[in-house]
Amino acid sequence: MGIKEILDVLLGLLSFLGVWVLNTMWRNMKELEEANEKIVEKLQSLELQLVRDFAKKADVDENTKALFQRFGRLEERMMEKLDIIRDKLDQKADKP
C-alpha cells in the first residue's frame, strides 16, 4: 500500500467524521428550533393570559374608591352605635 492509498483512506475517514459531526450538529439545531418554538408558544399564551387577567388602573381606582366609600359608611354606622352606647352609659350613670 502506497502513500496515495493511505492518504485516500485518511481523507475518507476525515470526510466521514466531518459529515457525522455536521449531521449531529444539524439534528441538534433542529431539536433546539423545535424547543424554541414551543417556548415561544408558551410565552405568547402567557402574554395573552397576562393581558386578559391583569387589572387595569381604571378598574383598580374604581374598586379602591368603592372600598373607601364602604369604609366611610361603616365608620359612620360604628360612630352612631358608639353614640348610642355612650348615651345609654350616661343615662345609667345618672341613676342612683
TAURJO-V739540 format. One record per residue. N is the residue number from 1. RES is the residue in three letters. PSI is psi in radians with two decimals (none if undefined). Layout:
N|RES|PSI  N|RES|PSI
//
This chain:
1|MET|2.25  2|GLY|3.11  3|ILE|-0.62  4|LYS|-0.76  5|GLU|-0.70  6|ILE|-0.76  7|LEU|-0.66  8|ASP|-0.73  9|VAL|-0.79  10|LEU|-0.72  11|LEU|-0.69  12|GLY|-0.76  13|LEU|-0.76  14|LEU|-0.68  15|SER|-0.78  16|PHE|-0.84  17|LEU|-0.69  18|GLY|-0.77  19|VAL|-0.71  20|TRP|-0.76  21|VAL|-0.79  22|LEU|-0.69  23|ASN|-0.76  24|THR|-0.76  25|MET|-0.69  26|TRP|-0.78  27|ARG|-0.73  28|ASN|-0.66  29|MET|-0.73  30|LYS|-0.76  31|GLU|-0.72  32|LEU|-0.68  33|GLU|-0.73  34|GLU|-0.75  35|ALA|-0.68  36|ASN|-0.72  37|GLU|-0.72  38|LYS|-0.73  39|ILE|-0.72  40|VAL|-0.74  41|GLU|-0.75  42|LYS|-0.73  43|LEU|-0.69  44|GLN|-0.71  45|SER|-0.66  46|LEU|-0.66  47|GLU|-0.76  48|LEU|-0.70  49|GLN|-0.71  50|LEU|-0.77  51|VAL|-0.67  52|ARG|-0.69  53|ASP|-0.23  54|PHE|2.34  55|ALA|2.28  56|LYS|2.69  57|LYS|-0.72  58|ALA|-0.72  59|ASP|-0.75  60|VAL|-0.76  61|ASP|-0.74  62|GLU|-0.78  63|ASN|-0.66  64|THR|-0.74  65|LYS|-0.75  66|ALA|-0.71  67|LEU|-0.76  68|PHE|-0.64  69|GLN|-0.73  70|ARG|-0.72  71|PHE|-0.62  72|GLY|-0.78  73|ARG|-0.69  74|LEU|-0.73  75|GLU|-0.73  76|GLU|-0.78  77|ARG|-0.70  78|MET|-0.70  79|MET|-0.68  80|GLU|-0.78  81|LYS|-0.72  82|LEU|-0.64  83|ASP|-0.73  84|ILE|-0.78  85|ILE|-0.75  86|ARG|-0.76  87|ASP|-0.71  88|LYS|-0.70  89|LEU|-0.68  90|ASP|-0.73  91|GLN|-0.69  92|LYS|-0.66  93|ALA|-0.46  94|ASP|-0.39  95|LYS|2.51  96|PRO|none
//
